[in-house]
């Protein structure tokens, strides 16, 4: 038996990124399930409120959380415009090392500057640069404007022992690669016979799913609808 779910047709006050569906015809004696199809629009913005800041000598630089950057030139322009006033720092600007894919900060400061770890920007740990009129700090990791590599779909009501992960994330029933430009559709199709066995609750009358990033944090599609098709097999 197959069930097609559209986040637009969710119940009550649940959100489109964590929709609750109540089935008009419950399914009994379910023993296993699989995800047959899933369509998720690539509508995530470049930054969220959990990763849009960088702290430099105690002062916070904030990037907007309501837009998707499509060119590095525009991002660098906005980054430099957002640099806060920092004591003893005359200038501080970012550039992009396009060959290595890393951000570089150049500065003129009469004192040392410390930039706190900001993983979203490619800086995995705190770093300090000496006082210099021509100082330069290159971040240690690659920076990309693409906000997500994958979207994980978590469904606590479909408990299965057939799932494992390196971080111990539970109840993830599908991982959808994100690709294409802003607004494009990421489509997952599965015609295989790899079903996940249910370990509890053979009666399915409602489902709630949450979209998460690769670290298990909820994400937002910014109001866009998404679809998923499940196939259930009876025990």
C-alpha positions, 0 to 999 in steps of 0.5 A: 500500500502506498501513501502520498503526502503533501506538506500543504495538506498538513494538520492544524498548527503544524509547520510545513517543515515539520508537518503532521498528517492524519490518514483518512484510512489508517493502515493496520498490521504494518510490518515494513516501509520504504520511501518511494519518492520525495520532492523537496524544493531547494529554497533554503536561504544561505544562512540561518539564525544559528550560523549567520554570525562571526565574532571578531574581538568581541564584536559581532558581524551578522549576515542576513537570514532572509536571502540566498546568495548566488554569487560570491561577489555579492556575498563578499560585498555584503560581508564587508558592509556588515563588518562592525566597528572594532577598537584599534582596527582601522580596516578589516575586509574579506576576500575569497581565495577562489583556487582553494575555496577559502575566505581570507580576512585582511586587516590593519590593526594596532593590536592582535585580533581574534576571530571566534570559530564560525564553521559556516564561514569555514573557520572551525576553531578560534584564530588570532592574528598579530597586530599588523598594518597588512595582516592576513588570516585565511580560514582553515576550511572550504566555504560554500554559498550552498547552504546544505548538501543533504536534507534528512527526513526524520519520522519518529512514528516509524521506528526501525532498527534497520537504520544506523548513522555515525552521529546516532541520529534516530528515525531518519527515513530518507536522505535527499541530496540537494543540488541545482540552483535556488528554487530548483527541485531535488527529486528522490526516486526509489524502486528497490526492495530495501524495506525498513522493518518496524520495531513498534506500532503496526497501526499507522493512522498519523505521521509527522516528519521533520526536515533536518540538515546533515547535523540533525538540526531542523531546517526551513524551506521558507514556506515552500511545499514538499511531497513524499510517497511511502510504501507500506507492507503488512507483517 
